[in-house]
Amino acid sequence: MLRYTRFMFMILCAFSFFMPVKFASSQVLQEPVLVVAQSDMTRGDVRRIDKENKKITIRHDEIRDLNMPPMTMVFQVRDAALLDRVRIGDKVRFRAVEEGGTLVITDMEPDF
């Protein structure tokens, strides 16, 4: 009986050792998916366009991903072709990231 109890105890310990590892790894894999799904585009109005320097000035709503309140500011644009899609006065939706202390628009589309 004592051998049986020790055997069951060892199996229980081994099972509980591997269980948290599996649970933790599944959490790690799911979190980035949730972050991407929650990444919203921000609405704004185009104020200026500087194609030569790949910059755009936008009066925007809160940028949740960057914890930034509504304001008017200048953004770099990763792809200059994005500037061909908009004109001054257009309402847009955009996604911005911070790269080396510079705010860069990675995606932008007209907001109807």
C-alpha positions in Angstrom: 0.0 0.0 0.0 2.9 2.4 0.8 4.5 1.7 -2.6 1.2 2.4 -4.3 0.8 5.7 -2.4 4.4 6.7 -3.3 3.8 5.8 -6.9 0.6 7.8 -7.2 2.3 10.7 -5.5 5.2 10.7 -8.0 2.7 10.5 -10.9 0.7 13.4 -9.5 3.9 15.5 -9.0 5.1 14.7 -12.5 1.6 15.6 -14.0 1.5 18.9 -12.0 5.0 19.8 -13.1 4.1 19.6 -16.9 0.6 21.1 -16.6 1.7 24.7 -15.8 4.3 24.7 -18.6 1.6 23.7 -21.1 -0.8 26.3 -19.7 1.8 29.1 -19.8 2.9 28.3 -23.3 -0.7 28.4 -24.6 -1.2 31.8 -22.9 1.9 33.2 -24.5 0.7 32.1 -28.0 -2.7 33.6 -27.6 -1.8 37.1 -26.3 -0.1 38.4 -29.5 -3.2 37.4 -31.5 -5.4 39.4 -29.1 -3.1 42.4 -29.4 -3.3 42.3 -33.2 -7.0 41.9 -33.1 -7.4 44.9 -30.8 -5.2 47.2 -32.9 -7.6 49.8 -34.1 -7.2 52.4 -36.7 -7.4 56.1 -35.6 -9.6 58.7 -37.3 -8.2 62.0 -38.3 -8.3 65.0 -40.8 -5.5 65.7 -43.2 -4.1 69.2 -42.6 -0.9 69.2 -44.7 1.0 66.8 -47.1 4.7 67.0 -47.7 5.5 64.3 -50.4 9.1 65.4 -50.7 9.9 64.5 -47.1 7.3 61.7 -46.7 5.4 63.6 -44.0 1.7 64.3 -43.3 0.1 66.5 -40.7 -3.1 65.1 -39.2 -5.5 66.3 -36.6 -6.4 63.0 -35.0 -8.5 61.4 -32.3 -6.9 59.4 -29.5 -4.3 56.9 -30.6 -5.0 54.1 -28.1 -2.0 51.9 -29.2 0.4 54.8 -28.4 -1.6 56.2 -25.4 -1.8 59.6 -27.1 -4.6 62.1 -26.6 -6.3 63.9 -29.6 -4.1 66.6 -31.2 -2.6 67.8 -34.4 0.8 66.5 -35.3 3.2 65.6 -38.1 3.8 61.9 -38.9 6.4 60.2 -41.1 4.9 57.9 -43.7 6.6 54.5 -44.2 5.4 54.2 -47.8 5.2 57.5 -49.9 2.4 55.9 -52.0 0.1 56.4 -49.0 0.3 60.1 -49.6 -1.1 59.7 -53.1 -4.3 58.4 -51.8 -5.3 61.5 -49.8 -5.7 65.2 -50.2 -5.8 68.1 -47.7 -9.1 68.1 -45.9 -9.8 64.4 -46.4 -11.0 62.3 -43.4 -8.7 59.3 -42.9 -8.2 56.2 -40.8 -4.6 55.3 -40.0 -2.4 53.1 -38.0 0.8 54.6 -36.5 3.8 53.1 -34.6 6.8 54.5 -32.9 10.1 53.7 -34.5 13.2 55.1 -32.8 11.4 58.1 -31.3 9.6 58.9 -34.6 5.9 58.3 -35.2 5.4 56.5 -38.5 2.1 55.8 -40.3 2.1 52.2 -41.5 -1.4 52.1 -43.0 -3.9 54.8 -44.1 -7.2 54.7 -45.9 -10.0 57.2 -46.6 -12.7 57.4 -43.9 -16.2 57.5 -45.5 
